[in-house]
Amino acid sequence: MDSADSAREATEAEAPAEGEAEAEAPTPAGVRDLLDASTDAAAIVSADGVVVGWTRGAQALLGRPASEVVGRSAAGLTAMARDPARVAAVAARCRAGMGWSGVIGLRHHDGRTVEVDLRVSASFRIGDEECFLLSAREQSRPWAVGQSVLDGFLTRSPVGMAVMDPGLRYVWLNDTLERFGGVPREQRLGRRLSELLPGLQAVAIEGLMRKVLETGAPITDYEYLGWSWADPHRQRAYSTSFFPLVGVDESVTGVCYMVQDVTERWNARQLLALVNEAGTRVGTTLDVMRTAQELADFAVPRFADFVIVDLLEPVLSTEGHGTWLTDAGPAPARPEMRRAGMSSVREGCPEAVARIGDRVDFLPPPHDANLLIDGEPILIPVLDPSDRLWVAEQPERAESIRAFGLHSLISVPMRARNTALGLATFVRSVNPVSFRSDDVLLARELVARAALCVDNARRYTREHTAAVTLQRSLLPHALAGGSALEVASSYLPADPTDGVGGDWFDVIPLSGARVGLVVGDVVGHGIAAAAAMGRLRTAVQTLADMEMPPDELLAHLDDLVLRLSAERSDDATDRQSASAFLGATCLYVVYDPVSRRCSMARAGHPPPVVVSPDGQVSFPEPPAGPPLGLGGMAFEATEIELAENSLIGLYTDGLIEGADRDLERGMSRLGELLARSDTRPADLAELCTSAVRQLVPVPQPDDIALLMARTHALDADRVVSWEVPAHPAAVADVRARATRQVEAWGLGELAMTSELIVSELVTNAVRYATPPIRLRMLYDARLTCEVADASSTAPRLRHARITDEGGRGLFLVAQLAHRWGARYTADGKIIWAEQEIP
């Protein structure tokens, strides 16, 4: 081996014992891997010292092309005195299967000396000729450790290395590569990779080596998955680099490749990719049960063969109360949970002992419910169905473990935002590889993401339920227009999932068989808008019950909104709520079936639509007035007369805005739709629903409310009236007439109470009011008695003492009537009392 004649004396070291090659020697700080396809010089030297292989790295190091070196003695490359004895000792060491390393001087093509770190491999054969692989790297600084650390690099390196001939047959490999594949060196030499490890993507790897042979260009960092005989049940990831060996004629005479086990790096990337994918697959809806099922479906079969997700009962409650807080102390002995998600590689999940929705209390023994509050994930690498704890506590599950070969388990508590949610369990059966500690990390990440989605869904469900409940409690449950109006309504929130908005409508029975219709719009959506809407609706009902005309009602409502806005403006956090009041509009209509007259006023709201029985459409427009909450401007009322069986519609602007945002065009479309007698259904509710569906075929960004009414007139024989002289003697005559009329209507049971009510009301008017005085009686859904006079003094209910001679008239009326009250007119006031008809 003349090429190493001038090498320094090798540090003698004993050969590693069996199995010692697996221990990795520590690498000196700053020292790079000693054989790199892209930077190191490498050569193959025969036993007689002749160079038979030369790489581009060697040419770059010494400036000598292969044509100048290959086929010649390696001794001419050294720049040191010859030492045949030491050369023989190095050769003997390499023939014994150990490598040698040292620092020598080599002669550059330009005559200078290059100090290099030289490594000599154990001997191997190419054909019948014994050879050695030499690798060198220019020495940049002294090694910081002794030569013993680097001794045996080629045989004990953590990087697997091999040399292949042009037929891609093994001619040399180190111990690390032998360990990677699990195939002994003797079985590899002279054979191809595809013959030894067909499961290691051998065809693809050999294709890359052929490309290196053909092009002479190295290929670095090719990653792939494979398995070896050393661990046939678990895939591993490898990174491989290939570089050519160049002959004397610049031809490629072989391939050298290096392999690193990068399984941990590969698994980390796969874990990140899987968790990222879970983020797009789990939690696609705000539904608790659906989210739990998505977690189970995602994990099978990617991670487990059988997955169950059990959630605590309070988590599934629509009210959202009673959830377990992780800092609330010990939990109950056995948690009350329900099966929320389940998936298996076997159709129908036969492994499960409970179905979706069933009550369950599964916890891996011997754990209790505290596992859900503060416990860590549980890893059971090997499930034993004969374990006494399983047999005693979970006999049905123990039998399922035995029957379906469930052999490994991970259970992960589901927690999010300081709240215990449930337990997710992953089981393997078809997959023969048991769960390991690395798998617990993935399970924890998957469950953490799913738990956050479940908690979001739980919170959304709670808030959604509260919002919908609020809105349902604020909007009218049933509409009744009495005999005066036939009414129907349709309401669509801007967000169909939330079902909450700021539009409202109402039908309010009034005295004298009259009916009030109201529709309003609070800008905004959600609970804040619904709450504002509820307060306004309550205020309108209260003001309407006080018998206020439409313009006065809106004026009082405007004052109320101003006061509420001022209260909220004191708190900066509530200014958004206050602005919702400032954006409110309203339309109030009162219909009298006796006169068939309709009085209306509006506050920044679109006018109503009226369709006469012959199909004529009109939009009576009372002065618009300002939106509620601005103040400083008056509201005006308009009165129109409606033919019997006319249609009147009250709506919010969401119905007529349309895609073009043209309100006038939208009003025209609404009128045309309601006027088409050929397509207009007889049923008012169907007409209302059909109109909304045709005008708003797709979801709109604003709430939509439509209130439709068909007018009726009170028959003339159901209304009677008499002028009352302002004299006490006239009371008896009027009382008698009223009694006879009540009996004529067939209401004899109410004759006596009617007589007393008429007597008291007329007597009070004669004594205290201003003429003219008029008595009117109406027979509608109730029997109504009205006494009108020209004064504006308000009646007052008194509670007379035993010694008082008077003051009991209105008290008696209040006791006999279903309800009573007073309303003011342009000519004075009307005192009225209603009786329920038996």
C-alpha positions in Angstrom: 0.0 0.0 0.0 2.5 2.5 -1.3 0.1 5.4 -1.3 0.4 5.7 2.5 4.2 5.2 2.8 4.6 8.6 4.4 1.6 8.4 6.8 2.1 9.1 10.4 2.0 6.2 12.8 -1.6 5.1 13.5 -2.7 5.2 17.1 -3.2 1.5 18.0 -6.6 0.6 19.3 -8.3 -2.6 19.9 -11.1 -3.7 17.6 -14.6 -2.9 19.0 -16.4 -5.7 20.7 -19.6 -7.2 19.3 -22.4 -4.7 19.5 -20.0 -1.8 20.3 -20.3 -0.4 16.8 -23.8 0.8 17.7 -22.4 3.3 20.2 -21.9 6.7 18.5 -18.5 8.3 19.3 -18.8 12.0 20.3 -17.9 14.4 17.5 -15.4 17.1 18.3 -16.8 20.6 18.4 -16.6 22.2 14.9 -15.7 19.0 13.1 -18.0 18.2 10.2 -18.9 14.7 9.0 -15.7 13.3 7.6 -17.1 11.9 4.3 -19.3 14.2 2.3 -20.1 13.5 -1.3 -20.0 17.2 -2.2 -16.8 18.2 -0.4 -14.5 15.3 0.5 -11.8 13.8 -1.7 -12.1 10.1 -2.1 -10.0 7.5 -3.9 -9.8 3.7 -4.2 -6.3 2.2 -4.0 -5.4 -1.4 -4.7 -3.3 -3.5 -2.3 -0.2 -2.9 -4.3 -0.6 0.9 -4.0 -2.1 1.7 -7.4 -4.9 4.2 -7.7 -8.0 2.6 -9.3 -10.6 5.2 -8.5 -10.5 9.0 -8.3 -13.4 11.4 -7.5 -14.0 15.0 -8.5 -13.5 15.9 -4.9 -9.9 14.5 -5.0 -9.2 16.4 -8.2 -10.4 19.6 -6.6 -8.2 18.9 -3.5 -4.9 18.2 -5.3 -5.6 19.8 -8.7 -4.9 16.5 -10.5 -7.3 15.0 -13.0 -8.1 11.3 -12.9 -6.2 10.7 -16.1 -3.0 11.8 -14.3 -3.5 9.7 -11.2 -5.6 6.5 -12.0 -3.4 3.6 -12.9 -0.3 5.0 -11.2 1.3 4.5 -7.7 -0.2 6.5 -4.9 3.3 7.1 -3.5 3.8 10.0 -5.9 1.0 11.9 -4.2 2.6 12.0 -0.7 4.9 14.8 0.5 6.4 12.8 3.4 9.3 10.4 4.0 8.5 6.7 3.4 7.9 4.3 6.3 7.2 0.8 5.0 6.8 -0.7 8.5 4.0 1.6 9.4 2.4 1.2 6.1 2.3 -2.5 6.6 0.8 -2.1 10.1 -1.9 0.2 8.7 -2.7 -2.4 6.0 -2.9 -5.2 8.5 -5.3 -3.2 10.7 -7.5 -2.4 7.7 -7.5 -6.1 6.7 -8.6 -7.0 10.2 -11.9 -5.0 9.6 -10.8 -1.8 11.4 -10.2 1.6 9.7 -7.3 3.9 10.2 -7.1 7.7 10.5 -4.3 10.2 10.6 -2.9 13.5 9.3 -0.5 13.4 6.3 0.9 15.8 3.7 0.0 15.4 0.1 1.6 17.0 -2.9 -0.6 19.4 -4.9 -0.3 19.7 -8.7 1.3 23.1 -8.3 4.0 21.7 -6.0 2.8 22.9 -2.6 2.0 20.6 0.3 -1.5 20.1 1.5 -2.1 18.8 5.0 -5.1 16.6 5.1 -7.1 14.3 7.4 -6.8 10.9 5.9 -9.2 8.0 6.5 -8.6 4.5 5.3 -11.4 2.0 5.3 -11.4 -1.7 6.0 -10.3 -3.7 3.0 -12.8 -4.9 0.5 -12.6 -6.6 -2.9 -13.6 -5.4 -6.4 -13.7 -8.6 -8.3 -10.6 -10.6 -7.3 -8.6 -7.5 -6.3 -8.2 -6.3 -2.7 -8.8 -2.6 -2.4 -9.0 0.2 0.2 -11.3 3.4 0.3 -9.3 6.5 1.2 -11.1 9.8 2.0 -9.4 13.1 2.7 -10.3 16.6 3.7 -7.9 19.5 3.9 -7.0 20.2 7.5 -8.1 23.7 8.6 -7.2 23.5 12.2 -6.0 20.9 14.7 -8.5 18.5 16.0 -9.7 19.3 19.5 -9.9 15.7 20.6 -7.6 12.7 20.4 -7.4 10.4 17.4 -9.3 7.7 19.3 -12.5 9.6 18.9 -12.1 9.4 15.1 -10.7 6.0 15.0 -12.9 3.5 13.2 -15.0 6.3 11.6 -15.9 4.3 8.6 -17.1 1.3 10.6 -18.8 3.1 13.5 -20.1 6.3 11.9 -23.8 7.1 12.5 -24.0 7.5 8.7 -24.5 4.3 6.7 -22.1 4.0 3.7 -21.7 1.6 0.8 -19.9 1.3 -2.5 -21.7 -0.2 -5.5 -20.2 -1.5 -8.7 -21.5 -0.5 -12.1 -24.0 -3.4 -11.9 -25.3 -1.8 -8.6 -24.0 -4.8 -6.6 -22.5 -4.2 -3.1 -18.7 -4.3 -3.0 -18.3 -2.6 0.4 -20.5 -1.3 3.3 -20.0 -0.1 6.9 -21.4 -1.4 10.1 -24.1 1.3 10.4 -25.6 0.5 7.0 -25.6 -3.2 8.0 -27.5 -2.3 11.1 -30.0 -0.1 9.2 -31.1 -2.9 6.9 -30.8 -5.8 9.3 -29.1 -7.9 6.6 -25.6 -9.2 7.4 -22.7 -8.0 5.4 -21.9 -11.4 4.0 -25.4 -11.7 2.4 -25.1 -8.2 0.9 -21.8 -8.3 -0.9 -22.1 -9.2 -4.5 -25.9 -8.7 -4.5 -28.2 -5.9 -5.4 -30.4 -3.8 -3.1 -33.6 -4.9 -4.8 -32.7 -8.5 -4.1 -32.3 -7.9 -0.4 -34.8 -5.2 0.7 -37.6 -5.0 -1.8 -39.7 -3.0 0.7 -37.2 -0.2 0.9 -38.2 1.5 -2.3 -35.3 -0.4 -3.9 -36.5 0.2 -7.4 -36.5 3.9 -7.0 -33.1 4.0 -5.2 -31.5 1.9 -7.9 -33.0 4.2 -10.5 -31.2 7.2 -8.8 -27.9 5.2 -8.7 -28.2 4.5 -12.4 -28.8 8.2 -13.0 -25.6 9.0 -11.1 -23.7 6.4 -13.2 -25.1 7.9 -16.4 -24.6 11.6 -15.6 -21.8 11.6 -13.1 -23.7 14.2 -11.1 -24.3 13.6 -7.3 -27.8 13.4 -5.8 -28.2 14.6 -2.2 -30.8 14.3 0.5 -33.3 11.9 -1.1 -35.8 11.1 1.6 -38.0 8.0 1.6 -39.9 5.6 3.8 -39.0 2.0 4.2 -38.6 -0.9 6.6 -35.8 -3.2 7.5 -35.4 -6.7 8.8 -34.1 -5.2 12.1 -37.7 -3.7 12.8 -40.1 -5.2 10.2 -43.3 -3.8 11.9 -42.4 -0.1 11.9 -41.7 2.2 9.0 -38.6 4.4 9.2 -37.5 7.4 7.2 -34.1 7.7 5.6 -32.1 10.4 3.8 -29.7 9.2 1.2 -27.0 10.9 -0.9 -25.3 9.4 -4.0 -22.0 10.4 -5.7 -20.0 8.7 -8.5 -16.5 7.1 -8.4 -14.5 8.2 -11.5 -12.0 6.0 -13.4 -8.7 6.8 -15.2 -10.6 7.6 -18.4 -13.0 10.0 -16.6 -15.6 7.3 -16.8 -17.8 6.5 -13.7 -16.7 3.2 -12.3 -19.1 2.9 -9.4 -21.4 4.7 -6.9 -20.9 5.5 -3.3 -24.0 6.3 -1.2 -24.6 7.4 2.4 -27.7 6.9 4.5 -29.0 8.7 7.6 -32.0 7.6 9.7 -34.2 10.8 9.8 -37.3 9.1 11.3 -37.7 11.6 14.1 -37.5 14.5 11.7 -39.9 12.8 9.3 -42.4 12.1 12.1 -42.2 15.7 13.3 -43.1 16.9 9.9 -45.9 14.3 9.6 -47.2 15.3 13.0 -47.3 18.9 12.0 -49.0 18.1 8.7 -51.6 15.9 10.4 -52.4 18.4 13.0 -52.7 21.1 10.4 -55.0 18.9 8.4 -57.1 18.2 11.5 -57.5 22.0 11.8 -59.4 22.0 8.5 -61.4 18.8 9.0 -62.4 19.0 12.6 -64.7 21.8 13.8 -66.3 22.7 10.4 -69.6 23.5 12.1 -70.7 25.0 15.4 -72.4 21.8 16.4 -71.0 19.8 19.4 -72.1 16.4 18.3 -70.9 17.0 14.7 -67.5 18.2 16.0 -67.0 15.1 18.1 -67.9 12.9 15.1 -65.4 14.8 12.9 -62.6 14.0 15.3 -63.5 10.3 15.3 -63.7 10.2 11.5 -60.5 12.1 11.0 -58.4 9.8 13.3 -59.6 6.6 11.6 -57.7 5.0 9.9 -54.9 7.7 9.9 -54.0 7.2 13.5 -56.2 4.5 15.1 -58.6 1.7 14.1 -61.3 2.6 16.6 -62.1 5.9 18.1 -64.8 7.0 20.6 -65.5 10.5 21.9 -67.6 10.8 25.1 -68.7 14.2 26.3 -70.0 15.3 29.7 -73.8 15.8 29.9 -73.5 19.5 30.7 -71.5 20.0 27.5 -74.4 18.7 25.5 -77.0 20.7 27.3 -78.5 23.5 25.3 -78.6 25.6 28.3 -74.9 25.2 28.8 -75.1 25.2 32.6 -73.2 22.9 35.0 -69.9 22.4 33.1 -67.0 21.1 35.1 -64.3 23.7 35.8 -60.8 22.3 36.1 -60.2 24.3 39.3 -63.5 23.5 41.0 -62.2 20.6 43.1 -62.7 16.8 42.9 -65.2 15.5 40.4 -67.9 12.9 41.1 -66.8 9.3 41.3 -68.4 8.3 38.0 -69.0 11.0 35.4 -72.2 11.2 33.4 -71.3 11.3 29.8 -72.9 10.5 26.4 -71.3 9.0 23.4 -70.9 11.9 21.0 -68.7 10.5 18.3 -67.5 7.1 17.1 -65.7 5.6 14.1 -64.0 2.3 13.2 -62.3 0.6 10.4 -64.9 -2.1 10.8 -68.3 -1.2 9.4 -70.9 -0.4 12.0 -68.3 -0.1 14.9 -69.0 -3.6 16.3 -66.3 -3.1 18.9 -68.4 -0.5 20.7 -70.6 -1.4 23.7 -72.6 1.9 23.4 -74.1 3.8 20.5 -74.2 7.5 19.6 -76.3 9.3 22.2 -76.2 6.5 24.8 -75.2 7.4 28.3 -71.7 6.1 29.2 -69.3 6.3 32.1 -66.1 4.8 30.4 -62.8 5.5 32.1 -59.8 3.3 31.7 -59.4 1.4 35.1 -58.2 2.2 37.7 -58.8 5.9 36.9 -61.7 8.0 38.2 -63.4 11.2 37.1 -60.5 13.3 38.3 -58.8 12.1 35.1 -61.1 14.5 33.2 -60.3 17.5 35.4 -56.5 17.4 35.8 -55.3 14.0 34.5 -52.7 13.4 31.9 -53.2 11.2 28.7 -53.2 7.5 29.4 -51.1 5.2 27.3 -51.7 1.4 27.5 -49.3 -0.1 25.0 -50.6 -3.6 25.5 -54.3 -4.2 26.4 -54.8 -7.4 28.4 -58.5 -8.4 28.4 -57.8 -10.8 31.3 -56.6 -8.0 33.5 -58.7 -8.3 36.7 -59.5 -4.5 36.7 -61.0 -4.7 33.2 -62.9 -7.8 34.0 -64.2 -6.4 37.3 -65.0 -2.8 36.2 -65.5 -3.1 32.5 -66.6 -6.7 31.7 -68.4 -5.8 28.4 -65.4 -3.9 27.2 -63.0 -6.6 28.3 -65.0 -9.1 26.1 -64.9 -6.6 23.2 -61.1 -6.3 23.6 -60.8 -10.1 23.4 -63.3 -10.6 20.6 -61.8 -7.9 18.2 -58.2 -8.0 19.1 -57.9 -4.5 20.5 -54.3 -4.4 21.7 -53.3 -0.8 22.4 -55.1 2.2 23.8 -54.6 6.0 24.3 -57.2 8.0 26.3 -56.9 11.8 26.3 -59.0 14.1 28.5 -60.8 16.9 26.5 -60.3 20.2 28.2 -60.5 23.8 26.9 -60.6 27.2 28.6 -60.5 25.8 32.2 -63.4 23.5 31.4 -63.5 19.7 31.4 -65.5 18.5 28.3 -65.1 14.7 28.1 -62.7 11.9 27.0 -61.4 10.8 23.6 -60.1 7.2 23.3 -58.0 5.8 20.4 -57.6 2.0 20.0 -55.6 -0.1 17.6 -56.5 -3.6 16.5 -56.0 -4.1 12.7 -52.8 -2.1 12.8 -50.3 -4.4 14.5 -48.0 -1.6 15.8 -48.7 -0.6 19.4 -49.0 3.0 20.4 -45.8 4.6 21.8 -45.1 7.7 23.7 -44.6 9.6 20.4 -48.2 8.8 19.5 -49.4 10.3 22.7 -48.1 13.7 21.6 -50.1 13.4 18.4 -53.3 12.3 20.2 -52.9 15.2 22.6 -52.6 17.7 19.8 -55.6 16.3 17.9 -57.8 16.3 21.0 -56.7 19.8 22.0 -57.8 21.2 18.7 -61.1 19.3 18.8 -61.7 20.3 22.4 -61.4 24.0 21.5 -63.9 23.5 18.6 -66.2 21.6 21.0 -66.0 24.4 23.5 -66.7 27.0 20.8 -69.7 25.0 19.7 -70.9 24.6 23.2 -70.6 28.4 23.9 -72.3 29.2 20.5 -75.1 26.8 21.3 -75.7 28.3 24.7 -75.7 31.9 23.3 -77.7 30.9 20.2 -80.3 29.3 22.4 -80.4 32.3 24.7 -80.8 34.7 21.7 -83.5 32.6 20.0 -85.4 32.2 23.3 -85.1 36.0 23.9 -86.4 36.8 20.4 -89.3 34.2 20.6 -90.3 35.8 23.9 -90.3 39.2 22.5 -92.1 38.6 19.2 -95.9 37.8 19.4 -96.6 34.1 19.6 -100.1 34.5 18.0 -101.7 37.4 16.2 -105.4 38.2 16.7 -107.2 40.9 14.9 -110.7 40.0 16.3 -113.6 40.5 13.9 -112.0 43.7 12.5 -109.0 42.2 10.9 -107.7 38.9 9.5 -104.0 39.0 10.1 -100.8 37.1 9.1 -97.1 37.7 9.4 -93.8 36.5 8.1 -90.4 37.2 9.6 -86.9 36.3 8.3 -83.7 37.3 10.3 -80.7 38.4 8.4 -78.8 35.4 9.8 -80.9 32.3 9.6 -78.5 30.4 11.9 -78.8 33.0 14.7 -82.4 33.7 14.1 -82.2 37.1 15.9 -82.7 40.5 14.6 -84.1 44.0 15.4 -87.3 44.0 13.3 -90.6 43.5 15.1 -94.3 43.7 14.5 -97.4 43.5 16.7 -101.3 43.4 16.6 -102.8 45.2 19.6 -106.5 45.0 20.4 -108.0 48.4 21.3 -111.3 49.6 22.7 -114.3 50.0 20.5 -113.4 46.9 18.4 -110.5 48.9 17.0 -107.1 47.2 16.3 -103.6 48.7 16.3 -101.0 47.4 13.8 -97.3 48.2 14.4 -94.1 47.4 12.7 -90.6 48.6 13.6 -86.9 48.2 12.7 -83.9 48.5 15.1 -80.7 48.8 13.2 -78.3 45.9 13.9 -78.6 42.2 14.6 -78.0 39.8 17.5 -79.0 39.9 21.2 -78.4 43.7 21.6 -80.8 44.5 18.7 -83.4 42.0 20.0 -83.3 43.4 23.5 -83.8 46.9 22.1 -86.6 45.7 20.0 -88.2 44.1 23.0 -88.2 47.3 25.0 -89.7 49.3 22.1 -92.4 46.7 21.5 -93.3 46.7 25.2 -93.4 50.5 25.2 -95.7 50.6 22.2 -98.1 48.1 23.8 -98.2 50.2 27.0 -98.7 53.5 25.1 -101.4 51.9 22.8 -103.2 50.6 25.9 -103.4 54.2 27.1 -105.5 54.9 24.0 -103.0 57.4 22.4 -103.5 58.4 18.8 -100.6 57.3 16.4 -98.8 60.7 16.3 -98.8 61.1 20.1 -97.7 57.5 20.6 -94.7 58.0 18.4 -93.8 61.2 20.2 -93.8 59.5 23.6 -91.9 56.6 22.1 -89.3 59.0 20.8 -88.9 60.5 24.3 -88.4 57.1 25.7 -85.7 56.3 23.2 -83.9 59.5 23.9 -83.9 58.7 27.7 -82.7 55.2 27.1 -79.9 56.4 24.8 -78.8 59.0 27.4 -78.7 56.3 30.1 -76.5 54.1 28.0 -74.2 56.9 26.8 -73.1 57.3 30.4 -71.3 54.0 30.1 -68.8 54.0 27.2 -69.1 50.2 26.8 -72.8 50.6 26.0 -72.6 53.2 23.3 -73.1 50.6 20.6 -76.4 49.6 22.3 -77.4 53.2 22.4 -76.8 53.7 18.8 -79.1 50.8 18.1 -82.0 52.9 19.6 -81.0 55.9 17.5 -81.4 53.8 14.4 -85.0 52.6 15.1 -87.9 53.3 12.9 -91.6 52.6 13.4 -95.0 52.7 11.7 -98.2 52.6 13.8 -101.7 52.1 12.3 -105.1 52.0 14.0 -108.1 50.5 12.2 -111.7 51.2 13.2 -114.2 48.5 11.8 -117.2 50.7 12.6 -116.1 53.7 10.4 -113.7 51.6 8.3 -111.2 54.5 8.8 -107.5 53.9 9.3 -105.3 56.4 11.2 -101.5 56.1 10.9 -98.2 57.8 11.7 -94.6 56.9 11.0 -91.1 57.6 12.3 -88.7 57.3 9.4 -90.4 54.1 8.2 -91.6 53.1 4.7 -95.4 53.7 4.2 -97.9 50.8 4.2 -99.2 49.2 1.1 -103.0 49.1 0.5 -104.7 46.8 -2.1 -108.4 47.5 -2.6 -110.8 44.6 -3.3 -110.6 45.4 -7.1 -106.8 45.1 -7.1 -105.9 48.8 -7.0 -102.6 49.4 -5.2 -101.7 52.5 -3.2 -99.1 53.6 -0.7 -100.7 56.2 1.6 -97.8 58.3 2.9 -98.2 60.1 6.1 -95.3 62.5 6.8 -92.3 60.4 7.3 -91.1 62.0 10.6 -87.6 61.5 11.9 -86.3 58.1 13.1 -86.9 57.4 16.8 -84.3 58.9 19.1 -83.4 62.1 17.3 -85.9 64.3 19.0 -86.8 67.9 18.3 -89.3 67.2 15.5 -93.1 66.5 15.6 -94.9 63.5 14.1 -98.1 63.8 12.1 -101.0 61.4 11.5 -103.0 60.7 8.4 -106.4 59.1 8.1 -107.8 57.2 5.2 -111.0 55.1 4.6 -110.7 51.5 3.5 -113.2 49.4 1.7 -114.2 46.1 3.3 -111.9 43.2 2.4 -109.0 45.6 1.5 -105.5 44.4 2.1 -103.1 46.5 4.2 -99.4 45.5 4.5 -96.8 46.8 7.0 -93.2 45.8 6.3 -89.6 46.7 7.0 -87.1 48.0 4.4 -85.4 44.6 4.1 -88.4 43.3 2.1 -88.2 46.0 -0.6 -84.5 46.8 -0.8 -83.5 44.1 -3.2 -80.2 43.7 -4.8 -80.4 47.1 -6.5 -81.1 48.9 -3.1 -83.9 50.8 -4.8 -86.7 51.2 -2.3 -89.2 52.7 -4.7 -88.8 49.9 -7.2 -89.1 47.4 -4.3 -92.4 49.0 -3.2 -93.6 48.7 -6.8 -92.7 45.0 -6.9 -94.5 44.4 -3.6 -97.6 46.2 -4.9 -97.7 44.3 -8.2 -97.3 41.0 -6.4 -100.1 41.6 -3.9 -102.4 43.0 -6.7 -102.2 39.9 -9.0 -105.6 38.4 -8.2 -104.8 35.4 -10.5 -101.9 34.3 -8.4 -103.0 35.7 -5.0 -104.0 32.8 -2.7 -107.2 33.2 -0.6 -105.4 32.3 2.6 -103.7 35.4 4.0 -100.9 33.4 5.7 -100.0 31.7 2.4 -100.1 35.1 0.6 -97.7 36.6 3.2 -95.2 33.7 3.0 -95.4 33.6 -0.8 -94.8 37.4 -1.1 -91.6 37.2 1.1 -90.4 34.1 -0.8 -90.8 35.8 -4.2 -89.4 39.1 -3.2 -86.4 37.7 -1.3 -85.4 34.5 -3.0 -81.9 34.5 -1.4 -80.6 35.5 2.0 -80.4 39.3 2.5 -78.1 41.3 4.9 -81.1 42.8 6.6 -84.0 41.4 8.6 -87.4 41.1 6.9 -90.8 41.5 8.5 -94.2 41.6 6.7 -97.5 42.0 8.5 -100.6 41.6 6.3 -104.2 42.4 7.3 -107.5 42.0 5.5 -110.1 44.5 6.8 -113.7 43.7 7.8 -116.5 46.1 8.8 -118.7 45.8 11.8 -122.3 45.2 10.7 -124.7 48.1 11.2 -127.0 46.0 13.3 -124.2 45.4 15.8 -123.8 49.2 16.6 -126.4 51.4 18.2 -126.0 54.9 19.7 -128.2 57.5 21.4 -127.9 61.2 22.2 -128.3 61.7 26.0 -129.8 65.0 27.3 -127.8 66.6 30.0 -130.5 66.0 32.6 -130.6 63.4 35.4 -134.0 62.3 34.3 -132.6 61.1 31.0 -130.5 58.4 32.7 -133.5 56.0 33.2 -134.6 56.2 29.6 -131.1 55.5 28.2 -130.6 52.7 30.7 -133.9 51.1 29.6 -132.9 51.4 25.9 -129.6 49.8 26.5 -131.1 46.9 28.4 -133.6 46.2 25.6 -130.8 46.3 23.0 -128.7 43.9 24.9 -131.6 41.4 25.2 -132.3 41.9 21.4 -128.8 40.8 20.7 -129.5 37.6 22.6 -127.2 38.6 25.5 -129.7 38.4 28.3 -127.1 37.2 30.7 -125.3 40.5 30.4 -128.5 42.7 30.7 -128.2 43.4 34.4 -124.5 44.2 34.4 -125.0 46.3 31.2 -127.8 48.2 32.9 -125.6 49.1 35.9 -122.6 50.0 33.8 -124.7 52.3 31.5 -126.3 53.9 34.5 -123.1 54.7 36.2 -121.3 56.0 33.1 -124.2 58.1 31.9 -124.9 59.5 35.4 -121.2 60.6 35.7 -121.3 62.2 32.3 -124.6 64.1 33.1 -123.2 65.3 36.5 -119.6 66.2 35.7 -119.1 66.3 31.9 -119.9 68.9 29.2 -122.6 68.2 26.6 -123.1 66.9 24.0 -123.3 63.4 25.6 -123.6 60.3 23.5 -124.0 56.6 24.4 -122.8 53.9 21.9 -123.0 50.1 22.3 -121.1 47.7 20.1 -121.6 43.9 19.9 -118.3 42.4 18.6 -116.0 39.9 20.2 -116.9 41.7 23.4 -119.9 43.8 24.4 -118.7 47.4 24.7 -120.4 50.4 26.2 -119.1 53.9 25.3 -120.1 57.3 26.7 -118.7 60.3 24.9 -118.8 63.9 26.1 -117.1 67.2 25.2 -114.9 67.6 28.2 -111.3 66.6 28.6 -111.2 66.0 32.3 -109.8 62.6 33.2 -111.9 60.1 35.2 -110.4 58.9 38.4 -111.1 55.7 40.2 -111.8 56.3 43.9 -112.0 53.9 46.8 -114.8 55.3 48.8 -115.0 55.0 52.6 -117.9 53.4 54.4 -119.2 56.9 55.5 -119.0 58.4 51.9 -122.3 58.8 50.1 -120.7 58.8 46.6 -117.5 58.0 44.7 -118.3 54.3 44.0 -119.4 54.6 40.4 -116.2 53.9 38.5 -115.2 51.4 41.2 -118.4 49.5 40.5 -117.8 49.7 36.7 -114.3 48.3 37.1 -115.6 45.4 39.1 -118.4 44.5 36.7 -116.5 45.0 33.4 -113.7 42.9 31.9 -111.7 46.1 31.4 -112.5 49.8 31.2 -110.7 53.0 30.2 -110.8 56.4 28.5 -109.6 57.8 25.2 -109.4 61.3 24.0 -110.7 62.7 20.7 -110.6 66.0 19.0 -114.1 66.8 20.4 -113.5 65.6 24.0 -113.2 62.1 25.5 -114.9 58.7 25.6 -115.3 56.5 28.7 -115.7 52.8 27.7 -116.2 49.5 29.4 -116.0 46.0 27.9 -117.7 42.8 29.0 -116.8 39.2 28.0 -119.5 37.5 26.1 -120.4 34.1 27.7 
